Each structure stands twice: as C-alpha cells, then as structure tokens.
Amino acid sequence: MGRLDHVHIRVPDRAEAARWYAEHLGFEPVQRFDFWAEGFPGGPLQISADGGETSLALFEAGEGHPMLPQKTGVAFSVDAEAFVRFALGLPGELCAPSGQPLERDDIVDFDLCWAYNLADPWGNVYELNCYAYERIAQDLIEAHAVQPTRYWPRELYAGYRSR
C-alpha cells in the first residue's frame, strides 16, 4: 500500500480551512497540485506539512454537496522534539474531538507510542503520534508532571510482550 499520500477533507470554505491548518498545524499549499484547486470547479486544494510527501485535499462542501465529516481519524507521526513542542504549546486554540480545548493532560499512553487526538473546526478528527516512547515519558510526562489517559491496562501490553 505504501505511505499515506493524502486524505480527503470536506470543509465549507477551502481558503479559511487552509489558513486554519497553516496557523495551527503548519500546513502549506502544495504548488504542483494548484491546478486541481484552480482549474476544476470543486477541485481540491492540496496542503501539506512535509513538503508534499503527504497532504490533505481540502474539498469545499457547498449547496448540493452535503458536508460529510470523516468518521475515521487520520494519524500523523512526528519525532520527539516536535511532539514535546506541540504538547508544551497546549492549551491553545486546538480542540479535542469532544469540542473542549485540547490540554496537555489529554495525551494518550498507547504503550508503544504517545498520542494526542484533536479535531479541526469542521469535525474532522486527527491523531498526532510519537513512537519515541521512553523519550516522551522522560522529557514530557515526568518532566512536566503530565497525567496521561490510558485506554487499557498496562498489564495487557506487558502480557503481549511476554508472549
């Protein structure tokens, strides 16, 4: 299947969405795909935070095109430095999928990685992961007294590893 290429995101206003993604998550338009946004009615505006290797395709949802927010989340992986920087910048204007402001303690401990779940203003859900587990445990969890969420008991993972 290869790497994640792009994800279709439905928004009411592509320009407004592109500004939001740029300001809060560091996305920029991918110029080599501008023709889709400019040349076709309803075409996607491709934006990326990694120089176009992976992107979000923003489709403007208008009359006759009901906005269908995704029901499955999209996950992005970042290194430890970026993850800690993100966490230390919270709370900010980002929201959790619940609609509440995303807080540092909203971090999820998945035993193999750490994650934050967040949502854009249109209800699209994202997960930000970091697999540098021990480094995040030390540089963020312990260093800043962060209280993570767990979805399952740690013993479950310990039992899996011992098999």
C-alpha positions in Angstrom: 0.0 0.0 0.0 2.9 2.4 0.5 2.9 5.5 2.6 0.0 7.9 3.4 -0.4 10.1 0.3 -3.4 12.3 1.0 -6.7 12.4 2.8 -9.9 14.0 1.5 -11.2 16.6 3.9 -14.6 18.3 3.4 -14.8 22.0 4.6 -17.3 24.8 3.9 -14.5 27.2 2.8 -11.2 26.0 1.4 -9.3 29.3 1.9 -10.5 29.6 5.5 -9.5 26.0 6.2 -6.1 26.4 4.5 -5.5 29.4 6.8 -6.5 27.4 9.9 -4.3 24.4 9.0 -1.4 26.8 8.3 -1.7 28.7 11.5 -2.3 25.8 13.9 -0.6 22.8 12.3 2.0 24.2 9.9 0.4 23.1 6.6 1.2 25.0 3.3 -0.3 24.7 -0.2 1.4 22.2 -2.5 2.0 24.2 -5.7 2.4 21.3 -8.0 -1.3 20.4 -7.4 -2.6 24.0 -7.6 -4.2 23.2 -11.0 -6.8 21.0 -9.2 -7.9 23.8 -7.0 -7.8 26.5 -9.7 -8.8 24.6 -12.8 -11.8 22.5 -11.7 -15.0 23.6 -10.0 -15.0 21.8 -6.7 -11.4 20.5 -7.1 -9.2 20.0 -4.1 -6.7 22.4 -2.6 -3.8 20.2 -1.5 -1.9 21.3 1.6 1.0 19.6 3.4 3.2 19.9 6.4 6.1 17.9 5.0 6.8 19.5 1.6 4.1 17.5 -0.2 5.1 14.0 0.7 1.7 13.6 2.4 -1.2 16.0 2.1 -4.7 16.9 3.0 -7.0 17.5 0.0 -9.5 20.2 1.0 -12.8 19.9 -0.8 -15.2 22.8 -0.5 -18.6 21.4 0.6 -21.4 23.6 -0.8 -25.0 23.5 -1.9 -25.9 20.1 -3.2 -22.8 18.6 -1.7 -23.6 17.8 1.9 -20.6 18.1 4.2 -19.7 14.6 5.4 -17.0 14.8 8.1 -14.9 11.7 8.3 -15.8 9.0 10.9 -12.3 7.5 11.0 -9.4 9.6 12.1 -6.2 10.2 10.3 -2.9 9.7 12.2 0.4 11.6 11.6 3.7 10.6 13.2 6.2 13.2 14.4 9.6 12.9 16.2 10.1 13.5 19.9 11.2 17.2 19.5 8.1 18.1 17.5 5.8 16.2 19.9 7.2 17.8 23.0 7.0 21.3 21.4 3.3 20.6 20.4 2.5 19.4 24.0 4.2 22.3 25.7 2.2 24.7 23.4 -1.1 23.5 24.9 -3.6 24.7 25.8 -4.1 26.8 22.7 -6.8 27.1 20.2 -6.9 23.5 19.2 -9.8 21.3 20.4 -10.2 17.7 21.3 -12.8 15.7 19.4 -15.2 16.5 22.3 -15.0 20.2 21.3 -13.2 21.1 24.5 -9.8 22.9 24.3 -7.0 20.3 23.9 -5.0 20.2 27.2 -1.5 18.8 27.8 -3.1 16.0 30.0 -5.2 14.8 27.1 -2.2 12.8 26.0 -2.9 9.0 25.5 -0.5 6.4 26.5 -0.7 3.5 24.0 2.3 1.7 25.5 4.2 1.7 22.2 3.6 5.4 21.5 2.0 8.6 22.9 -0.8 10.4 21.1 -3.0 13.5 21.1 -6.4 13.3 19.5 -7.6 16.7 18.1 -10.3 18.0 15.8 -10.5 20.8 13.2 -13.4 23.3 13.3 -15.3 21.1 10.9 -15.3 17.9 13.0 -12.5 16.1 11.2 -10.5 14.1 13.7 -6.7 13.6 13.8 -4.2 11.8 15.9 -0.7 13.0 16.5 1.6 10.1 17.4 5.2 9.8 18.7 6.9 6.4 18.9 9.9 7.7 20.9 8.1 6.2 24.0 10.9 6.4 26.6 12.0 9.9 25.5 8.4 11.3 25.8 8.0 9.6 29.1 11.1 11.4 30.4 11.0 14.7 28.6 7.3 15.4 28.8 5.4 13.1 31.2 7.9 13.1 34.1 9.5 16.5 33.4 6.2 18.3 33.3 4.0 16.1 35.6 1.6 15.3 32.8 -1.2 12.9 33.7 -1.8 10.7 30.6 -5.0 8.8 29.7 -4.9 5.1 29.2 -7.5 3.2 27.1 -6.5 -0.3 28.5 -4.4 -1.6 31.5 -0.7 -1.6 31.2 -0.7 -5.3 32.1 -2.4 -6.0 28.7 0.6 -4.8 26.8 3.1 -6.4 29.3 1.3 -9.7 28.7 1.5 -9.3 24.9 5.3 -8.5 25.1 6.0 -11.6 27.2 4.5 -14.0 24.6 
